[in-house]
Amino acid sequence: MAAGIDDIAIYIPGLYLDAADFAAARGLDPVKLQKGLGVSQMAIVDANQDPACLAANACHRIMERNGLSPADIGRLYVSTESSFDESKAMNSYVVGMLEQVYGQGTFEHCGGVETKFACVSGSYALYDNTNWIRAGESDGKSALVVVSDIAKYDLGSSGEMTQGAGAVAMLLNDEPRLLAFDPRVTATSIKDEYDFYRPFGKETPIVHGQYSNLLYMIQVRKALELYKENVARTGLIKIGPEETILDHMDYINMHLPYSNMGKKALAYLVRHEWRQLPRWSAILEAVGMEEPVPGEGGGTIEAVLADGEFMARDHEFTRSFSQTEQFRQIYESKLASSLVASSMIGNLYTASLYLGFRSSLEFEFKKGADLAGKRVGFGSYGSGSSAMVFSGVIQPGYADVVRGMDLEAEIGPRRRLTWGEYEKLHENVLDPSEAAGPQGTGFVLVDVKTESESRGERRYAFVE
Ligand code: COA
């Protein structure tokens, strides 16, 4: 039985910090953000928004657009790493908000949980719900998987230039118009790590950024190795003697903590895949240098990062490799369209891979590409750490959905924050009633109770 993504809706807050304003305030070269990281704007939540209302707004959009009622939805999962409650699941908050519109008790039948594993948990939620459908448990109902996050780092930290916020809702069913997941090939890797984590009570993460970037690429490569074994075992893809698995993926979507990380990760995977092939000698000739290898003691990530000589040479190699005609071709044709939305919105943690997929569909379609039957590979990563590699095939009915995609219209009107407004929002000094707008329709946070017996209870309203 086919199972996969039928439609995707996004909800992005209407406030943003411009990369040029950020660079000026922090005394940075604006080119570092725009070209070095691929960050142009970062979406910032208003004083009356939290990750639950971002998620509810994305759900409401996808339900309205598809004329769905709560009776059509059998499961509602929310994946996030911005949770504000250690016990009550975020999907419960979302159900509460949706029932303000669809009626009290209308989602009573609808099970689900909040999932957590940094940025990868949405991929696990998609996998579990796809299997719920494949197993015939859905009984004709759809599942909603919503990935929602606020990527917020300490003021003045190196992560601050990679912030963002938003939610992506995905509708899953057994006749998906967009993408049917390939069965029995999904591959995972997992390792206990402290590259990025957020202890109880802390609003912002503790981040070892360069360590995390390298770990991300290593973990995805490990999952890719397992994915290759899975496609060989199941016979899904036959890889010819001078081919790699990447030749069989028409599009590749990577986790995007910032837009350029997708390109870095792709270059890492392509190098790894091409190294054993006859084509590699032509690449080395074009690059003009041998591929560097880590020095003595290069077995750990710490040792690799501490090996300044290797890092400098590897950086030089990657830069030249990324400029080769062969890499540019794979980058432009398989990845580039997925990066457009990220540079306009910023990091969405769990949602960034799926915002990238949404971006790829829209901008490839606008180029005039026929996407039907194309295989999409996904490289998902969550710190702490786990990676997931999986794939799917774009379905014949995709154009009915993708034709209507318009990123700017779906983001809606936005307002550029002043630096002073940004700092106030970041430090949470504003009450929800002091929201800066633009105030469109949708769910907003009204207040959070502070009395001891009801501390933390949140009230939301739907603004018509
Ligand atoms: N002009 C153009 N490019 C510039 C530049 C300039 N003036 N200054 C730096 N750059 C480039 C660098 O070469 C680098 O590119 P590369 O990655 O292709 O080498 C890029 O800009 C970033 O610069 P770098 O010095 O590596 O930045 P940093 O160490 O200050 O911080 C991060 C970058 C990403 C590590 C940091 O922002 C971070 O930790 N972000 C959070 C990451 C995260 O969320 N991880 C979660 C797990 S995936």
Residues whose N, C-alpha, C, O or C-beta is under 5 A from the ligand:
A	BS01	COA	D29 V31 K32 K35 G36 L37 S158 G159 T162 F196 V207 G209 Q210 S212 Y216 P257 S383
